Amino acid sequence: MAAISSIDPASRAKAPEDHADPAFATTLAHGLDVLAAFRNRSGSLSNAELALHTGLSRPTVSRLTHTLEQLGYLKRDAKGRFELGLGVLAAAYPVLSALKVRQLARPLIRDFAAYTGGTVSIAMPFGLDFIYVETVRTTDAVAHLPDVGFTGTLATTAVGRALLSLFTADEQAAYVANVKAERPEEADYVEKRMLPDIELCKERGFAVSLGEWRREIFGVAAPLYRTPSGDCLSVNCGIPSFRFSAEQIERECGPRILGLARSIRSLVANG
């Protein structure tokens, strides 16, 4: 089940079965909840705000933030509020450096970003979400500018469909079951819209999302490969909707990103 092994710490810590597991370190999970509260969020957070985001008591949060600050995973700003510290980056470095596809694919995805005027990224599954491990853009003309580490839902995105097309039948069934349990508001969409789109992605080699995730962004993505350990990777491009029509996304950008994925796979195989 490597494709869904990267579980969101926030959802893991709240799972009842984890609390009943004598081997589950609840305090560690709560500390990870605190760090996860900063995900996709700019700016600093106070202990009170962290308590609100995590559902933990303020005294518990205060102890956790003190410990995380001492270890370098959090730091205080001029107002005494908390920001992520460089310890988080240091912990992530071995993960990113092991993904050689990031360096190999960068010239190719830069060319694709220039062609579309969008942001091209390489993504991996992260629980019910995706996470970007590489991102390249040639313009800052759009409002949404994701970077490495950005996460978003698999359910309504082209990159989600591309990643899920690499899942085994058992992994896909587990994903659907987890959506029903953890994000029931997405379940109907996943079963009625996403699952057929995954099959379409398997047939033609790419997936599209026409403003379903963000109205101003068209997405196009293609699966890349699974690593020997079972991790899934895909390449996607978020394109400002004013640059291409929906028909052009399907007819032009889709086949082009399929070609990009093939070129990346060739580089990795020969690299």
ZIWO-V996964 format. One record per run of one state. SS is the DSSP state (@ for helix, = for strand, . for the rest). FROM is the first residue (numbers start at 1). TO is the last residue. If there is no record, write none. Layout:
SS | FROM | TO
SS | FROM | TO
//
This chain:
. | 1 | 1
@ | 2 | 4
. | 5 | 8
@ | 9 | 13
. | 14 | 15
@ | 16 | 19
. | 20 | 25
@ | 26 | 36
. | 37 | 44
= | 45 | 45
. | 46 | 46
@ | 47 | 54
. | 55 | 57
@ | 58 | 70
. | 71 | 73
= | 74 | 76
. | 77 | 81
= | 82 | 84
. | 85 | 85
@ | 86 | 97
. | 98 | 100
@ | 101 | 116
. | 117 | 118
= | 119 | 126
. | 127 | 128
= | 129 | 137
. | 138 | 150
= | 151 | 153
. | 154 | 157
@ | 158 | 164
. | 165 | 168
@ | 169 | 182
. | 183 | 183
@ | 184 | 204
. | 205 | 206
= | 207 | 210
. | 211 | 216
= | 217 | 226
. | 227 | 231
= | 232 | 240
. | 241 | 245
@ | 246 | 270
. | 271 | 271
//
